[in-house]
Amino acid sequence: MHKYKIALCIPTTESSDYIAVTLRKLTPEINLITEKTFQVTLVVCVNGINADLTADALASYQKKTLFDLIVLQSGSKGKNKAINAMVKYCKQYNYDILHFLDDDINVSAGSILANIRALIDSKDNTSIPTISGSNFYAKKHTFAYIAAQMPISKAIVQYFLQEVYMVPFSKNSDINLFLSGQSMCVWAEQCPTLPDDSSGIADDAFLSNYYALQNKPYEKASNIIKVESSIIYFYVPYSFEEWKSQQKRIMIGVERSFLYFHENYDYLQKLFMYRYSEFKKYRKNNRPISIKNRLLLIVFRHFQKIILKEAAKDFHSSTGVRWEQIKTCKPRVDVDL
């Protein structure tokens, strides 16, 4: 029986205060993957001005674990750069499967293993390059957590706004075909090189579009597998300005990915149509949603228009949206989701 060589690939920057916690939370998942047919290695690529601090935190973690851990460093910040460095390394050392994870990942039990098995099972059904990944759902911070950081009157507003932000990512919301870069799995030999970070292209949007085009002759993306039992969670911001900045970055990164494949732009947009697209032309209601979500969607659309107006001018600009330019809301990795 073939023993698959698997790399859990984590790009990271400025994470010295939480990366070890993230890896500890992954320990039960790694234990599930470590079966007779799997040989698992953690491959972490660190970059940024404080890369040494993060590398030190990883070294401390490594002393306390039996897992194989490879730490790469790629200099200046950039998620795509970090991913490309890991892909290059894993191809050089003949890894079979790459499972990408964010450095603040919160996964439900068995999700990573489910993605790996889905990818392996698909090999019997198709020779087309395939990608598998998790469903991604939002969580909100508790009112008590927010109120501890600001006046009660402001906390009430911020708490409600979380309901708006998480509308596209609640379990009873509409479905979408896109995979999140927080948790996706590919065959190493089939994994492409991502565009440079200066392009502003989002890693997951690029990979979703790239793999969708591998299956274009069949006019569907059946080689993109969103595993039902595989789930990741993330906290939405409670600050409107922070959420707006994040959404602007995401909107630019996704749109630039579509523009990268400009000859297939309309094809890909239609393939990935869903209710919450910023462009009315590419919206599609894939399943009914609750009355509550319909009402929240009205507010969401209003905010979405504001962000689109600000982001649109950057869709075609020559400068990219880099890791260090946008503040991100890291989930509280000390909290079990």
N, C-alpha and C positions, 0 to 999 in steps of 0.2 A: 504493500500500500504506500502511495506517495505521501511523504511527510511535507506538507505545505509550510514554506518559510514565510512567516507573516511579520510585517513591520507595522506597529502602531505609531503613526507619524504625527507629531505635534509641533507646529510652528509657534514660536512664542517670542515676546519682547516685553521688557520692563515687568517681569512677572516674579521677581525674586520673593515677594511677600506672599504668594499664593500657589506657585507652581507645584511645590511639594505636596500641598494639601490636595490639589487636583489629582496628582498621581496616586496618592494614598486612596482617594475615593475610587480610583480605577482598579485598585488591587483585586476586588472580588470579580470584576469583569475579566481581568487577565487570568485569574484562576480558572474561570469557566472556559476560556479559550485554550488553555494549556492541556490539550488532549493528545492522544497518541498520534493523531494525524497532523498536529500543528506544532511548529517551533516558533515561539513568539519573542520579539525584541521590541523594546520601546526605543524609537528614534526621535530625538528632540532636536530641533534646530533653533538656536538662539541668535537673535541679532539686535542691534540697537546700541546706544551709547553706554548702557549699563549692562551689557551682555555678560560681563564677568560676574556680576552679582547674581544673576539668574543661574549662571553655570555653577557657581558655588553652592547655591541652594539645591541644585540637581545633584551635585556631588555628595552633599549631606544625605539626601534621600537615598542615593545609590548604596551608601554604606549600610543602610537599614533594610535593604531588600535583597531577595535572591534573584530578582528578574534581571535579564540582560538589558542594559541601558546604554545607548550610544548618544553622545552629545556632540552635535555639530555647531559651528559658528559661521555665520555668513556676512559679518560686517554690518553695513548700514541697514536700517529698518526696511521692512517690506515683506508682507506675508507671502506674496507670489515667489519672491526670491528665496524665502525659507523653504517653501514647498518644493521648488525646483532643485534646491540643494539636497533635500531628502530623497527625492525621486532619483536624482543622479547617483547618489550613494547606494540606494537600494538596488538599482539596476546593475551597478558595478559589482555588488556582492550577491547577486542572483536571488533576490527575494521574489517570491511568487505573488504575494498579495500585499497591497498597501491599504491600510485603513487610516484615513485622515481624521484627526480629532482636534477641536479647539483646546486651548490651554485652560479654559474655565468650564470644561464640559460637565454636564450632569445628565447621566444616562439612566434609563430604567434597566432593571436587571436583565441580562441576557441579550441586550440590544446589539452590542458589537458582534457577538457570536452569531446572532441571527443574520446580520448583514453579510458576514463572511460565508456562512452556509448558503445564503441566497445566491451569492456570486458564484460559488462552486457549483451549485445545482444548475445554474443557468448555462454552464459550460456544456452540459449534455443536450441543451435545446437550441443553441445558436453559436455560431463562430464569430458573430458580430461583436465588436468591443462593447463591454457591458459595465455598468456602474450600479451599485446598490447603496442604499442609505436609509436614514431614519426619518420618521415623522418628527416635526418640531413644533412644540406647543409652548405657549407663554404662561408664565406665572406672574402674579403681582405681589409686591411687598405688602406686608400687613399694615393696617392703619397705625398700630402702635409703633412699628418701626419708623414710619414716616413722621409721626407726631413727635417722636423723640428728637427730631432734628430740625423742627420748625414750629411756628405758631399753629395752634389747632385749626384756626380758620383757613390757613393756607394748606394745611395737611389734608383737610376734607376735599379741597379742590384737586390736589395732586393725586389723592387716592382714587377719586372718580375717574380722572383722566387715564389712569392705567387701564381701566375697562375699555376705553376707546382704543388705546394703543394695541391691546392684545386681541382685538376683534379678528384680524386675519389669521391668528394663531391659536385660537381656542379649539378644544376638541369637538365642539358642536358647530364649528364654522365650516366654510366651504373647503373643498379639497383642491390641491394643486399638485402638479407633476414635478416641480422643481425639487432638487435636493439641496440641503443646507451643508455648507462647508464645515459645520460643526461635527458632522458625522457622516462620512461617505467612504466607500470601499471600491477599489479597482484592482485589476490585474496589473502588476508592475510593468510588464512588457507592452501593455496597451496604453499606459498613461502618457499623455502629451506633455510637452513643456509649456508652462503658462507664460503669457505675455509679461513683459517687464512691468514692475509696479508703477513706473512713470506713465503707463497707459491708463491707469485708473480703473482697470478692469477687475471686477470681483472674481475671486478664485472659483467659487461655487457656480456662479452664473456662467463663467467660461466653460467649466467642465460639463455642466448640464447641456449647454448648447453644442459643445463639441461632440458629446456622445449621442445626442439626438440626431445629429447630421450623419453619424455612422449608419443609422437605420433609416435614412430618408427614403431610399427606394421602396420601403414598405409603408410609407406615409403614416407612420406612427412611431412612438418612442418606447416600444416594448422592451428595449434594452436598458431603460432606466427603471430600476426596481426600487420602489419605496416599500420597505418591508413592514407589514402591518403590525407585527409585534415589537418592532424596534422604535423606541421613542426617546427623544431628548427634550429637555426642558431648559428654558432660559428666563431670566427675570427681565421684564420690561422696565425702562427708566420711569421714575415718577416725576421728573422735571421735564416740562414741555420743551425747553431749550435744548436739553440733552437729547431727548427723543427726536426733535426736529433735526439736529445735527447728524444723528445716526441715520435717520431716514434719508436725508440728503445724500450722505455718503453712499448708502446702499443703492439709492435710485440712480446715481451717477454710475456706480460700478456695474450695475445690471444693464443699464442702457448701453454703456460702452461695450459690454460684451456682445449684445445684439448687433451693434454697429460694426464690431470686429468681423462678424460674419455677414457683411452688408449684402452680399449676393443672395443670402437666404434670410434676410431680416424679417420679411413679412411671414415667411413660412414658419420660422421659429417663434415669432410672437403669437401666431395663431395656435401653434402646437402647445404653447404654455399658457394659453388664455385661462384666466380665472377672475372671479368676481372683484378682486381687490387691485387689479392692475391700475396704474396711474393713468393709462390711456383708455378712454372710453371705447375706442375701436377694438381693443383687445380684451374686453371683459366678457366673461361667460359665467353664468350661474350653473355650477356643476351639480348642486344639490340644494334642497331647501335649508334655510337657516331660521333661527328663532326670531320671534318678534323683538325681543330684547336686542339681538344683534343687528336687526334691521334699523332700529332706532339709533344704536351706537354708530352704525355705518354712516348715517347722515352727518354726524360730527366728524367722523373719520375722513369723509370725502372733503369736508371743508378744510381740514388741516392738510390733507393731501394736495389740494390745489395750491395752498400757500407754499408748500415745499417744492412742488413741481415748478412753480414760477421761479423760485430761486435756483433750482438745480438745472433747469433747461439750458441756461447759458453756458454751463460747464460740460454739457454732453459732447460737444465737438471741440472744446478748447485743447490747447497743447499741453497743459499741465495736468498732472494726475492728482488723485486724492490719496495721500500717503497715510500710513499707519499713525504717524505722530500728529497729523493735522486735525484729527477728529477725536474728541473725548469719547471713550466707550464706557458702558455701564457693565462692569464685570459682575456676574452673579455672586452672591455671597456664598463662596465655596464651603463655608463652614456649616451651611444649612443643608440638610437632606431634603431633596425634593420628592 
